[in-house]
Amino acid sequence: MFVGGPVFTAEPGQDRATALAVRDGRILAVGGAEVAELAGPGTEVVDLRGRLLLPGFQDAHVHAVMGGVELGQCDLTGTTEPAEYLRRIDAYARAHPEAAWIVGGGWSMESFPGGVPGRAALDAVVGDRPVYLTNRDHHGAWVNSAALALAGITAATPDPPDGRIDREPGGAPGGGLQEGAMALVEALLPAISPGERLAGLLRAQDLLHTLGVTAWQDAMICASNGYPDISDAYLTASADGSLVSSVVGALWWDRERDAGQIPELVANREALSAGRLRCGSVKFMLDGVAENFTAAMTAPYRDGHGCATANSGLSFIDPAALRDYVTAVDALGFQSHFHALGDRAVRDALDAVAAARAANGPRDTRPHLAHLQVVHLDDVPRFARLGATATIQALWAAHEPQMDELTLPFLDPDLAGRQYPFGDLRRAGATLAAGSDWPVSSPDPLQGIHVAVNRALPGGGAEPFLPAQRLTLAAALTAYTAGSAFVNHRDDTGTLRAGQQADLVVLDRDPFAAEPAAIAGTRVALTYIRGERVHAAPDA
């Protein structure tokens, strides 16, 4: 029994309650004093002490296993200082003399001129072994000369069709690899062992529970195109009971192949659905990111002088073929999960969903588009019409160096004003879900919710970024609970009503009772899955 505080149900049109009862892992009742009267002599009573009770958060787009693995590698997150990167790399290399490669990541593009690091600095701290470090968005890598030599990358090496080798004057490789060029070195990395993948998953699960995340969709569970297959970690954890959270696994669409891979997806859906793991989603990665000019846009990028270039980004999958592929997997009952960052990629994804709807009729496949950095005004109302969910990564919708120095100066002005249009999407009737894309950015839902409401990072100082696109606190919380539960086909979670599974979070305060600027200071006190407590903060 939870009493003594406000209860946010995430049910549309329902006032907040003040008591909630749980029995056998399910919500028995939600309401007021009449619910509290249900308590018997054996009831465990949790006094909320004015703190907010709400549904467990769900992350609709996260890379949990790889995030957990990276926590054990050379970690460059939490700073933007190049000198600190080098200090950490040097310390990690000294602490791991047995490692054939130095692998890790988390550096920020804002740390280097033009967002591109150089190999010379890496060579100075680790010259005897190859180094491979992904940036925080995992669309670029920083490598040293030893890694380039092992991969045979020289001035004569052409850029791959889906990527770019950053070069020094004269054409020699400079130490930065973008998008598909990363695979030239990544293919040589020592394989991550099954034990390391499992440890990464369990490390991630523990972290997510401390942040109130009770379920998630892993956006790349059975991958190719240079990305690792991490499905064995989920299968092992599901079989031995250590996977406590419910997970949807998104099966990777190999962009270098055609529809001939669909039977493999069907087989993997069967083979990789066990226990608390379900693999009924297919991940289509349509484009790159704006900071390295690979996100697919409807207008070309600008150069450093503000003049239009010939580059409007990359489409990793031919749009006409994409429509056929999505129609085919939709007919088989798969959800389509799109990485769509530029507005051309968003349009291609919506066109594919429209083609599937026209061919297959209404189906409960719940397609969703993640990232949505730029959405053309004409495409905003299509989400609701097509039943396509907008999965937002709210933490990115703020002024910060990667936006102000590496994005805004190079985007067409009309596109720059259409970034992360959460408010427009909601007003147009779109269902909003939310995800972190961790380890690209923080997995903490409350940090993302803060930005969704304030359109500014915690700490203030910067002007709100396109403030007309703010969400209310209730709308942001609903996206991270009911919205993501909808995307994950977990219809007995995400809201608090009788009969629902008791996945619950108690915050350390009621954020509705404070100013929006204080949301980021909120922490998770207690997390429950199926009525069982999986996390308690020290002062909970």
N, C-alpha and C positions, 0 to 999 in steps of 0.2 A: 504494500500500500504506500503510495506517495501522497503526502498531504503537506499543507502549509506553504504552498507557493503556486505561482501561475503555471498553467499547462497550455502549451501551444500545440494544437492538434493538427495543423496543416490541412484541416478540412475546410473547403470553401464555405464562406458565410457563417461559420460557427464561432461563437464567442469563446474566449479562453476559459478553460475550466480551472478548478482548484484542487481536484483530487483524481487519482487514477488507481485502479486495482488490477493486479495481475494474478493469474492462477494457471499453473501448468504451462508456463511459457507464452500464454496468450493474455490479451487485455480482457479483463472481465467487465469493467465498467469505467466510464469517464464522466465526471460531473462535478458536483459540489459536496455539501455536507451529507447528502444521502448516500454517496459513495463511501465516504469515510465510515459510515455506520456499518458497513459490511465487514469491518475488521473483527476477527475473532481472537481468542486467547493465543492462538499459535501464529498470528499474522506478524510478519516482519514489517515494521512501519519505518519508512524513510521520511524524515522531516526535511522538506525542501528549504526551510528557513528563508523563504522569499526568492529562492533561486528558480530559474526557469527549467521546466521539464518539457522535452520535445522529442519527436521521433529521431531515431538514429540517423546520422548523416550517411548518404550514399554517394560514392564518387563514380560518375558515369564515364570517366575517361582518365585512367591512371595506368602507370607501368610499375606495378607493385614489386614484382620480382626483381626487375633491373634496378629499381630504386633501392631495394634492400641490399642487392649485391654491391651497388656503388658506395653504400655507406661503409663497406669494408675495404674499399679501394683508396686510391689517392684522391682525397676529397678536397676540391677547391671551392666549394660553396661557402656563402656567408661573407665573402669579401670581393671587392673589385680592384684591389691593389695588385699590380703586376709583381711588385717585389714580394708580396706575401704569397702569391702563387709560387714563385720560384723557391721561397723558403720552405713551403710545404712539400714541393716536389723533391727538393734536396733531402729533406728530413725523411720522407717516405722511402726514397731510394736507399738512403743509408740504413734505414730500419729493415729493409728487405733486400739484402745483398744476394739472396738466392733467386730473386725474381728475374726471369729472362727478359721480361718487358715491364716497363712502368706504365700502368693503365689506370685511368680514372677520369675525372672530369668535374664540370661544374663552373668553369670560368665564364665570364660575361664578355660579350662582344664590345661593350662600352669601354672595356679596359684597354683597348688597343686602337690605334688610328685606323679609321675605316672599318673597325670591327675585325681586323685580320691580324693575328699574332705572327711572330717570326720564329724561325728555327734557331737562330743564333743564340737567343737567350736560353732556350732549352739546352742547346749544345754545351753552354757554359756550366750548367749544373749537372747534367747527365749526358756525357759524351760517349760512354762506353756501352750503353744499352739503348735499344729503341724505346721511344716514348710515344704514347698515343693517348690524348686527353680530349674528350668531347666537351663542347661548350654546353651551357646550361639548357639550350633548347634542343640539343642532340641533332642539329642539322649542320654542324661543322666540327672539325677536329683540328687540334694543334699537335704537330708531330715534329720530331727532331731529324737531323740529317741521317742518323743511323736508320730510322724507320723508313725514310724516303729511299735510301740506298737498298735496303732489303726488298722494298717493293719495286725496285727498278724504275722509279719515277725520276725523270730527267727533264731538261728543257725540251727534248723532242717528244715527250709523252703527251698525246692529245688529251683534251678534256673529254670525259665521258659525256654521252648525250644528256644525262640527267644530273650533271654536276660540274664543278669547276675546281681546278688546281690553282690556288693563288700563287702568283709568281713575283719574283724579284725583277728589277730592271735587267733586261737581257734575256728574260724568259726562264731562268732557273727556278725550280719550285721553292717557294718561300717559307713553307711550314704550315700553311693553312689549307685545309681541304673542305670543300663545300658539297653538301648533298651526296650525290652518287659517287663523287671522287673519294669519299671516305672509305668506300668498300675496297679501294686499291690497297690500303694498308690494313683495314679491319680484317680482311681475309687471312692475314698472317698472324693474328693475335692468338696466344695460347687459349685453348678452349676452356670455358668456364665449366667446372666439373658439376655433376649432378648434386653433389653434397653442397657445393657453394651456392647453387641455385636454390636448393631447399632452405639453406640457412638464410639466404636473402629474403625468401618469401616469409619465413617466420619472423625475421627481424622487421620486415615491413608491416606485417600484421600487428605486431606489438605496438609499433609506432602509430599506425592508423587507429588502433583502439584508444590510445591516449588522446587522440584528436577527435574522438567521437564517431569515427567512421566504422559502420557496422557491416557494410557490404560495398562491393565495387564491381566495375567492369574493367578488366585488364584489356587494354586496347591493342595488344599485340602478343597473343599467347603462343601461336604456332606460326612462326615467321620464316621469311626468306629474304631475298634482296640484300643479303649481308647482315640481317638482324638475327639474333639467336632464337632458337626454339626453347621456350621455358616451360612447356607443358608438363614435363616430367615432374617438376617441383609441385605443381598443383595436384597431379595424380597421386604422388606419394603422400602429400599432406592430407588429401581427401581420404585416402585408404587407411591411414593410421590415426585419423581423427584429430590431427593437429590443425587442420583448416577449420577454424571456428566460424569465420565469416562466410557468407554466401557470395559466390563470385560468378560473373558471366565472363567467359573467355571469348575474345574476338579473334577469329581465325584470319590470318593474313592473306590478302589477295596478292599473289605474285604478279607484279606489273609487267614482268618480262614474258609472261605466258598468256594464253588465251583461255577460252571457256573449257578447254580440256582439263583444267584443274578442278572443275566443279565436283566430279565424283570423289576426289580426295577430300574436299571440304565436307561432303556428306559422310564419308567414312570417319573423318576426324570428329565431326559432331557426335557421332555415336561412341567412338572410342574414348573421347575426352570429356564425356559427361558422366560424372560419378559423384555420389555424395553431395557435397555442397557446391560442386562445380557444374556449370552448364555452359556449353559452347555452341550457342545458336546464333552468333553474330559473325558477320564477315566484315573485315576492316579494309576499306578502299582508301589508300593514301593518294590524294589527287594532286597535291602541289607541295611547295616547300614553305619558306617563311619570308616575310617582307624584308627583314634586316639584311639578307644576302641576295635580295632581288629575285628569289625563285618562287615566291607566292604568285599564283596565276591571277592577274588583274585584267580588267576590261580596258584600262588605259596604260600606256607605257610608263615605266619608271623615269624619274628625272635624274640628270647628272648633277655634279657638284655646283653647277652654275644655274640650276633650275630649268635646264632645257630638256625637252623630251628625248629619250633614247629610243633605240629600236627594240628594247627588251621589255616585255610585259609579263615575264615570269614563265615558269615551266608547267606544262600539263603532263603528269606522269602516266596518265591513262588517256588514250584517245577518247574524246567525248562520245562519239557515235558508238564505239565499242563498249564504253561504260554503260550506256543505256541498255544494250543487250545483256551485259553481265548482270546488272542489277535486276533486270526483269527475270532472268533465269534463276538467280538465287532467291528472289522474292517468291517465285512460284513454288520453290521447295521449302518455304516457311522460314528462311533465314532473315534475320534483321540485317540491314545494311548500315554500317557505321563508317562515316566519311571523315577523313581529315580534309577539311576545306577551309583554307585560311584567306585566300584572296577572293574577290567578288566573282571572278570568272570561274573559279573552282566551286564556289557556292552555287552558282547558276548551273554548272554542269551536273552537280549532285542533285539539285532539285529537278532538272530535266530528266535525269535517270529515274528518280522516284516517280515523276509524272508518267514516264513510259511504262514503268512497272504497274502503276495503278490502272492505266488504260488497258494494258494487256491482261492483267490478272484480276482486276476488280479490287474492291476493298478487302484488305487482309490485315490481320492484327500482327503485322511484322514490326511496327514501331521503328521505322528508320530514323536515324539521328545524325546531325551534322555537328562536328566538334570544331572549336576554335573561332570561326566566324569573325576574323579580325575586320574584314571589310565585307559589307553586304549591300548590294545595289538597291536603291530605293524601290525599284520595280519588283524585286524579289522578296521583300519583307512580307507582304501578305500571302505569298505562296506557301509558307510554312504551315499556316493554319489550314489553308485549302487542301493541301496534300497530306496533312497529318504527319508532317516531318517535325521532329523535336529539335529545338535549338539548344545544343549542349554548350554552355558558356564556360570559359576559363576567366573568371571575373578578375583575378589578381592582375591580369595584364592590362586592364582598362584604366591606366593612370599615366600621368607624366612621370617619366624616369628616363635616365640617359639613353637606354636602348630605344625608347620611343622618340625622344626629343632630338637625339643626335644621329641615329641610324635609320629612322623610319620617316618621320615627318618631312625632313628636307628632300626626300627622294620620291615621295608619293605624289601623284596627281592631286591637286588641291581638292577637287570634288571627292575623290576617294578618301583623302585624309580626314574629311569631315563625316565619313560614314563608318567610322571604326567602332567596333563592339557596340552595336545599336540595341542594347538589351531593352531599353525602354520602348523603342519603336516596335520591336518584336512582340513584347508583351501586350502593348496596346492594340496590335494587329491580331491578337488572339492566339499567338504561338504558344505551345507548351514549352516551358523552359526547364531544362535539367542543368546540372552543374558538375564540373569535374576539375581536377587540379592539373592534370598532365604531369604529375610528379614522376620522375625527378627533374623535369624541366623547370618546375617552380614548386613552391611550398605545398605540401599536402594538407595544410591546415585549413579546413573549411571556413573558420571564423575570419582568417585573414582575407580570403576571397570575398566573403560576405561584406566585410568592411569596405572593400573597394567597390563592390557592386552598389552599395548604398551611397558612398561618399564620392566615388570616381576620383579618389586620391589615395595614395599609400598612407599607412599609419604614420603618425608623427607630424602630419601637416606640412606646411611650408609651400607646397605647390598649389597652383590653381587647379580646381576640379577639371578633369578631362572630359570635354563634351558633356556637361552636367545635365543636359536634357535627357540623357540616356540612363540616369539613375534608376535604381529599383528601390522600392520600399523595403524595410527590413523584413516584413512578412513575406513579400514576394521572393526575396533572396533566400530566406530560410526554406520556403516552399520548394524552390528550385533544387536545393541541396537535399531535400527529403522526399516529398511526394513526386517531384519531377524526375529525379534520378531513379526512384523506385519504379516509376512507369516505364522508363527506358529499359530498365533491367528486368521487366516482366515479373516484378515481385509485388503483385497486387495486394498481398496481405501484409505489406509493410509500407512505410513512408508517411502514414497518417496514424493518428491515435483515435481509435474507436473500438467498441466492443468486438471481439473476434480477431482483431489484428494480432500479428506476432509482436511480442513485447521486446522489440529492438528500441532502446531508449537511451537518451542522453540527458544528464543533468548538468547545466552550466553553473559556473561559480557566482552568477548574478543574473538579474533579469535585464538584458540589453534594451528591452523596450522602455525601461524606466530611466534610461540615461540618454545623453546626447548621442547622435549618430557617430560623432567623431571619436567616441569612446569604445566603439564595438570591438576594435582590435585588441583591447585589453582583456576581453572575455576569455576565459579558459574553460576546458571541460573538467568537471569534477568527478562524474561517474558515467560509465558506459555499460549498458546491458545488452546482451544478445539472447533472445528467447527467454528473457527473464532472469538470466544468469549474469552476474556482474563479471565483466572482463577487464575493467580498469577502475581504479579509485585513486584520485590524486592524494598526496600526503595529508592535505588538510580537508579532505572531502567530508 
